């Protein structure tokens, strides 16, 4: 299961001083991802939950000056979902699978 998160959802690494609604909703989604993974593990389910930070993407939200092309990011995320993931391993990561701090 894949949730599109953001670095804005990290409480430990939070340099922002505004965008309360966005940051708080991403932090809540990250918690929901963790809770769902714990729930699925209790059910002896093999479904892995991921909360992926895709990076700064050229979209309506990211703007024209964003670093990344949406198609490139989508390909990276698709490749990440095809990799084997330990059910007890990291959930919150970037589009390359590098673990992020909660």
Secondary structure, DSSP 8 states (H G I E B T S, - for coil): -EEE--GGG-STT---SS-HHHHHHHHHHHHHHHHHHHHHHHTT-----EEEE--SBSSTTT-TT-SB-HHHHHHHHHHHHHS---TTS--EEETT--B---
